[in-house]
Amino acid sequence: MSRTSSPTGPAAGPRRAWAARATSWRLVAGAAAAALLAAVCPATAVAVPDAVPVPRLAWAACADGLECASARVPLDHRDPGGAGIDLAVIRHPAADRAHRIGSLFYNPGGPAVPGTVALPAMLGLFPEEVRRRFDIVSFDPRGTGASAPVRCFDDPADEQALLAGTAAGYPEGADQQNAWADAYRRLARQCADHTPGLLAHISTANTARDMDLLRRALGDRQLSYLGTSYGGYLGATYANLFPHRVRAMVLDSAPDPIAWSTGRGDQAAGAGALLRNGTDVAAARVLDAFLDRCGQAGPPTCAFSAGTGAATRARYGELLRRLRARPVVVGEMTFTAGSAVEATIISLYGTNPVAQLPTGWARFGATLQALWTATEAPAAPGTPLPPVPRPSPDQALALVCSDSANPPGRADWPALAATARARSGEAGAYFAWADARCADWPVRDRDRYDGPWDRPTAHPVLVVANTGDPAMPYEGSRAMARSLARARLLTVDGYGHSVLANPSDCAAGYEARYLVDGVLPAPGTVCAPNEPPFSG
């Protein structure tokens, strides 16, 4: 195995803006949520008909060095002459126009993170050679951002009132669990009533069909693509709908496509997509690594350290027990045990201050210490706790609930959550109840793609993953590489969600050579991250 050691990021401000928008999905699932009614007919692979008009893109400057346009695509690709929707598109032109290769499409994942927000924030993390040789193009997937966005309520305050009755993070006890199920059942009905024509066409497969129309509009004979997290699933879907149109494709921190879409055998009856994908196991594993390393680093480096890994893990367990007994306010945030678990999972996405997704591990150690200190202070008598804000889950749920099989509302969700908790602790309960949000979703897209995943592509695909990814487990990327007909896995022996957001110069070099020249790294290649946890 070859082993080596990644680009620095753009300004922290845009990165935080993107992270804030991305939090909507992370609060829904940490790294993803699952899907819907089990008794449905199998999906069919519908290509984009040649009769579909190619969008015309009128580019205009919209941000520093970037251009924006709008693209008209069919709402239903089976009916190209019917209703249409407008997609918001953005690009960064290649710096070296004389040696420009073409367009590189980028999807930041989420699901439902708008590309028009993510691309300006993440652009500086792309390898320099890639920025020189490609127009980097992204867009808001249908139903998200500025592309026919799903909005289940005319007044956001009405949605906040509905979600205010749910526990922060995940529910505990029969009363909270019943309130959770009821709220998301009512949310599903509201979405069906409010956007009946749109919800039936929000699948990943339809986003892939949109992307192929955009490829044609840009004049590229084949697609070059980089997708992170859920964006890896979008890439795999495109690769199997349009295998002969793949020029180069980097799938960074992707899920197991079978686990994500349908599960194996009767697996969907017993777990939602996140648990099938092992997201809970990955999060629990990385949490243990964080607490061990925090303990070993000591208080000067990790403020929450109790001196050893074992003592720091015990301290974290005690912190959750205290928060169950009495929530506390730190800054402007109210923390319960559930919201502390949620914040933990999100904070494990980025290992160092460069990543900013949303914080480095050392900074999160300081947050935990602030929570610990707050739980030691006596409660101020008669002081009401401010409400925990609930970012709208509409757009993320509309996408994931269209895509993936899930136990229905009548399933014994408390038992499923208990089984998950036995497997992976609090992360298991968190992701089980994230899956449950799709249990009563009213519709699945008939044109979604459920496989097969092994259609031979015109050129091989490069799958890239961190071994310590808390949202999309490394095993999922290995499964993705095995599932695709022509794929190579590049491993980074490091932590954090996605290699792009947790830089490795070594991996970036291999990615650039592959995207520019089509050269894959040798089988078994392993890279190192630029900055291991607590190194800054």
Residue pairs with C-beta under 8 A, 6 or more apart in sequence:
1 524
1 525
1 526
2 521
2 522
2 524
2 525
2 526
3 493
3 525
3 526
3 527
3 528
4 506
4 527
4 528
5 504
5 505
5 506
5 527
5 528
5 529
5 530
6 499
6 502
6 503
6 504
6 505
6 506
6 507
6 508
6 527
6 529
6 530
7 124
7 125
7 126
7 127
7 128
7 503
7 505
7 508
8 124
8 125
8 354
8 503
9 15
9 122
9 124
9 125
9 354
9 355
9 356
9 501
9 503
10 120
10 121
10 122
10 123
10 124
10 125
11 124
12 356
14 120
14 121
15 121
15 122
15 356
15 357
16 356
16 358
17 117
17 121
18 108
18 113
18 117
18 118
18 121
18 122
19 356
19 357
19 358
20 358
21 113
21 114
21 117
21 118
22 108
22 110
22 113
22 118
23 346
23 358
23 391
24 110
24 112
24 391
24 392
24 393
24 395
24 396
25 32
25 33
25 110
25 111
25 112
25 113
25 396
26 345
26 346
26 349
27 342
27 346
27 390
27 391
27 393
28 393
28 396
28 397
28 400
28 434
28 437
29 274
29 279
29 396
29 400
29 431
29 434
29 435
30 274
30 279
30 283
30 342
30 345
30 346
30 427
30 430
30 431
30 434
30 470
30 471
31 229
31 230
31 274
31 279
31 470
31 471
31 472
31 497
32 111
32 229
32 230
32 255
32 260
32 273
32 274
32 277
32 279
32 400
32 471
32 472
33 272
33 273
33 274
33 393
33 396
33 397
33 400
33 401
33 434
33 435
33 437
33 438
34 272
34 273
34 274
34 275
34 276
34 400
34 401
34 404
34 405
34 406
34 434
34 435
34 438
35 272
35 273
35 400
35 401
35 402
35 403
35 404
35 405
35 406
35 438
35 441
35 444
36 401
36 402
36 404
36 405
36 406
36 408
36 438
36 439
36 441
36 443
36 444
37 406
37 408
37 441
37 444
38 268
38 269
38 405
38 406
38 407
38 408
40 405
40 444
41 446
42 450
43 205
43 445
43 446
43 447
43 448
43 449
43 450
44 446
44 447
45 205
45 240
45 241
45 449
46 77
46 78
46 205
46 209
46 447
47 209
47 241
47 242
48 77
48 209
48 212
48 213
49 77
49 78
49 80
51 80
51 81
52 73
52 74
52 77
52 80
52 213
53 72
53 80
54 213
54 216
54 217
55 71
55 72
55 73
55 87
55 213
55 214
55 217
56 72
56 217
57 69
57 70
57 71
57 89
57 217
57 218
58 69
58 70
59 67
59 68
59 69
59 91
60 67
60 68
60 69
61 67
61 68
62 68
62 90
63 90
63 120
64 120
65 92
65 93
66 90
66 91
66 92
66 119
66 120
67 90
67 91
67 92
67 93
68 88
68 89
68 90
68 116
69 89
69 90
69 91
70 86
70 87
70 88
70 89
71 86
71 87
71 89
71 139
71 210
71 213
71 214
71 217
72 84
72 85
72 86
72 87
73 84
73 85
73 86
73 87
73 142
73 209
73 210
73 213
74 80
74 81
74 82
74 83
74 84
74 85
75 82
75 83
75 84
75 85
75 148
75 197
75 198
75 201
76 82
76 83
76 201
76 447
77 206
77 209
77 447
78 447
83 197
85 142
85 147
85 148
85 198
86 147
86 148
87 139
87 140
87 141
87 142
87 147
87 148
87 210
87 214
88 114
88 116
88 139
88 140
88 145
88 146
88 147
89 116
89 137
89 138
89 139
89 214
90 115
90 116
90 119
90 120
90 137
90 138
90 139
91 103
91 119
91 135
91 136
91 137
91 138
92 119
92 123
92 131
92 135
92 136
93 135
94 100
94 101
94 131
94 132
94 133
94 134
94 135
95 131
95 132
96 132
96 133
99 132
99 133
100 133
100 134
100 135
101 133
101 134
101 224
101 516
102 134
102 135
102 218
102 220
102 224
102 247
103 134
103 135
103 136
103 137
103 215
103 218
103 220
103 224
104 130
104 134
104 135
104 136
104 137
104 224
104 225
104 226
104 515
105 137
105 138
105 211
105 214
105 215
105 223
105 224
105 225
105 226
106 115
106 118
106 119
106 122
106 126
106 136
106 137
106 138
106 225
106 226
106 227
106 231
107 115
107 138
107 141
107 225
107 226
107 227
107 228
107 230
107 231
107 234
107 235
108 115
108 118
108 119
108 122
108 138
108 228
108 229
108 231
109 227
109 228
109 229
109 230
109 231
109 232
109 253
109 498
110 144
110 229
110 230
110 396
111 141
111 144
111 204
111 230
111 396
111 399
111 400
112 141
112 143
112 144
112 145
112 395
112 396
112 398
112 399
113 144
114 140
114 141
114 144
114 145
114 146
114 147
115 138
115 139
115 140
115 141
115 145
116 138
116 139
116 140
116 145
116 146
117 145
118 138
119 136
119 138
122 500
122 501
123 131
123 136
125 500
125 501
125 503
126 136
126 226
126 500
127 508
127 509
127 511
127 512
127 515
128 512
129 512
129 516
130 136
130 511
130 512
130 515
130 516
133 516
134 224
134 515
135 218
137 214
137 218
139 147
139 210
139 211
139 214
140 146
140 147
140 149
141 147
141 207
141 210
141 234
141 399
142 148
142 201
142 202
142 206
142 207
142 210
143 149
143 150
143 198
143 202
143 395
143 398
143 399
144 150
144 395
144 399
145 395
148 198
149 395
150 191
150 195
150 198
150 199
150 202
150 394
150 395
150 398
151 194
151 195
151 394
152 159
152 187
152 190
152 191
152 194
152 195
152 392
152 394
153 159
153 190
153 194
153 394
154 194
156 392
159 187
159 390
159 392
159 394
160 389
160 390
162 183
162 186
162 187
162 190
163 183
163 187
163 390
164 387
164 390
165 179
165 182
165 183
166 176
166 179
166 180
166 183
166 184
166 390
167 176
167 179
167 180
167 336
167 338
168 334
168 336
168 338
168 339
168 342
168 388
169 336
169 337
169 338
169 339
169 340
169 341
169 342
169 430
170 180
170 338
170 341
170 342
170 417
170 429
170 430
170 432
170 433
170 434
171 177
171 179
171 180
171 338
171 433
172 324
172 337
172 338
172 429
174 414
177 413
177 414
177 417
180 433
180 436
181 409
181 413
181 436
181 439
181 440
184 436
184 437
184 439
184 440
185 409
185 439
185 440
187 393
187 394
187 397
188 401
188 440
188 441
188 442
189 440
189 442
191 199
191 394
191 397
191 398
191 441
191 442
192 199
192 442
192 443
195 398
198 398
199 398
199 402
199 442
199 443
200 402
200 443
200 445
200 446
201 445
201 447
202 398
202 399
202 402
202 445
203 399
203 402
203 403
203 444
203 445
203 447
203 448
203 449
204 233
204 234
204 237
204 399
204 402
204 403
204 448
204 449
205 237
205 241
205 445
205 447
205 448
205 449
206 445
206 447
206 448
207 234
208 234
208 237
208 238
208 241
208 242
208 449
209 241
211 223
211 225
211 234
211 238
212 223
212 238
212 241
212 242
212 245
215 222
215 223
215 245
220 247
221 247
222 245
222 246
222 247
222 458
222 459
223 238
223 242
223 245
223 246
223 247
223 249
224 247
224 248
224 249
224 515
225 235
225 238
225 246
225 248
225 249
225 250
226 249
226 250
226 252
226 500
226 511
226 515
227 233
227 234
227 235
227 249
227 250
227 251
227 252
227 254
228 252
228 253
228 498
228 500
228 501
229 252
229 253
229 254
229 471
229 472
229 497
229 498
230 255
231 251
231 252
231 254
232 251
232 252
232 253
232 254
232 255
232 463
232 472
232 477
232 480
233 254
233 255
233 257
233 260
235 249
235 250
235 251
235 254
235 461
236 251
236 254
236 257
236 453
236 461
236 480
236 483
236 484
237 257
237 449
238 245
238 246
238 249
239 246
239 249
239 455
239 457
239 461
239 484
240 449
240 451
240 452
240 453
240 454
240 455
241 449
243 455
243 456
243 457
243 458
243 485
244 457
244 458
245 458
246 457
246 458
246 459
246 461
247 458
247 459
248 459
248 462
248 514
248 515
248 518
249 457
249 459
249 461
249 462
250 461
250 462
250 463
250 464
250 511
250 514
250 515
251 461
251 462
251 463
251 464
251 477
251 480
252 464
252 465
252 498
252 499
252 500
253 464
253 465
253 466
253 469
253 471
253 472
253 477
253 497
253 498
253 499
254 463
254 465
254 472
254 476
254 477
254 480
255 273
255 277
255 472
255 476
255 480
256 276
256 277
256 278
256 475
256 476
256 479
256 480
256 483
257 451
257 453
257 479
257 480
257 483
258 264
258 451
258 453
258 479
258 483
259 267
259 273
259 276
259 277
259 278
259 476
259 479
260 273
260 276
260 277
260 403
260 404
261 273
261 403
261 404
261 405
261 448
261 449
261 450
261 451
262 268
262 404
262 405
262 450
262 451
263 271
263 273
263 276
263 405
267 276
268 276
268 405
268 406
268 407
269 407
269 411
270 407
270 416
271 407
271 416
271 420
271 432
271 435
272 404
272 406
272 407
272 416
272 432
272 434
272 435
272 436
272 438
273 400
273 404
273 405
273 406
273 435
274 280
274 431
274 432
274 434
274 435
275 416
275 420
275 428
275 431
275 432
275 435
277 472
277 473
277 476
278 473
278 475
278 476
279 431
279 471
279 472
279 473
280 420
280 423
280 424
280 427
280 428
280 430
280 431
280 432
281 423
281 424
281 427
281 473
282 469
282 470
282 471
282 472
282 473
282 474
282 475
283 345
283 348
283 424
283 427
283 430
283 431
283 470
283 471
284 424
284 425
284 427
284 428
285 468
285 470
285 473
286 348
286 468
286 469
286 470
286 495
287 316
287 344
287 345
287 348
287 425
287 427
287 470
288 313
289 468
289 495
289 533
290 348
290 361
290 364
290 495
290 533
291 309
291 312
291 313
291 316
292 309
292 312
292 313
293 302
293 309
293 361
293 533
293 534
294 302
294 304
294 305
294 309
294 312
294 361
294 365
294 534
295 302
295 305
295 306
295 307
295 308
295 309
295 310
295 311
295 312
295 313
296 305
296 308
296 309
297 305
297 362
297 534
298 305
298 307
299 305
301 362
301 365
301 534
302 361
302 362
302 365
302 534
303 365
303 366
303 368
303 369
304 312
304 315
304 316
304 365
304 366
304 368
304 369
304 372
305 312
305 365
306 312
306 314
306 315
315 372
316 368
319 340
319 368
319 371
319 372
319 375
320 337
320 340
320 341
320 426
321 337
322 375
323 335
323 336
323 337
323 340
323 371
323 375
324 336
324 337
326 375
326 379
327 334
327 335
327 336
327 385
328 334
328 335
328 371
328 374
328 375
328 377
329 335
329 374
329 385
329 386
330 367
330 370
330 371
330 374
332 386
333 339
333 388
334 385
334 386
334 387
334 388
335 343
335 371
335 374
336 388
337 426
338 430
339 388
340 371
341 426
341 427
341 429
341 430
342 430
343 367
344 364
344 368
345 427
345 430
345 470
345 471
346 358
347 358
347 359
347 361
347 364
347 367
348 361
348 364
348 470
348 495
348 496
348 497
349 355
349 357
349 358
349 470
349 471
349 496
349 497
349 501
350 356
350 357
350 358
350 359
350 360
350 361
350 496
350 497
350 501
350 502
351 360
351 361
351 494
351 495
351 496
351 502
351 529
351 531
351 532
351 533
352 360
352 361
352 362
352 502
352 531
352 532
352 533
352 535
352 536
353 359
353 360
353 362
353 363
353 536
354 360
354 503
354 530
354 531
354 536
355 496
355 501
355 502
355 503
357 496
357 497
357 501
357 502
359 367
360 533
360 536
361 495
361 533
361 534
362 533
362 534
362 536
393 437
397 437
397 438
397 441
400 438
401 437
401 438
401 441
401 444
402 441
402 443
402 444
402 445
402 448
403 444
403 445
403 448
404 438
406 435
406 438
406 439
406 441
407 413
407 416
407 435
407 439
408 439
408 440
409 439
409 440
411 439
413 432
413 433
413 436
413 439
416 432
416 435
416 436
417 428
417 429
417 432
417 433
417 436
418 429
419 428
419 432
420 428
420 429
420 431
420 432
421 428
421 429
421 432
422 428
424 431
453 483
453 484
454 483
454 484
454 485
455 485
456 485
456 486
457 484
457 485
457 486
459 486
459 518
460 486
460 487
460 488
460 520
461 484
461 486
461 487
461 488
462 487
462 488
462 490
462 510
462 511
462 514
462 520
462 521
463 477
463 480
463 481
463 484
463 487
463 488
463 489
463 490
464 477
464 489
464 490
464 492
464 499
464 507
464 511
465 472
465 474
465 476
465 477
465 478
465 489
465 490
465 491
465 492
465 499
466 474
466 492
466 493
466 494
466 495
466 496
466 497
466 498
466 499
466 502
466 529
467 474
467 491
467 492
467 493
467 494
467 495
468 474
468 494
468 495
468 496
469 477
469 495
469 496
469 497
469 498
470 495
470 496
470 497
471 497
472 497
472 498
474 491
477 489
478 489
480 487
481 487
481 488
481 489
488 520
488 521
488 523
490 507
490 510
490 511
490 521
490 525
490 527
491 525
491 526
491 527
492 499
492 502
492 504
492 506
492 507
492 526
492 527
492 528
492 529
493 526
493 527
493 528
493 529
494 502
494 504
494 528
494 529
494 532
495 502
495 529
495 532
495 533
496 502
496 529
499 507
502 529
503 529
503 530
503 531
504 527
504 528
504 529
504 530
505 530
506 527
506 528
507 527
510 521
510 525
510 527
513 519
514 520
514 521
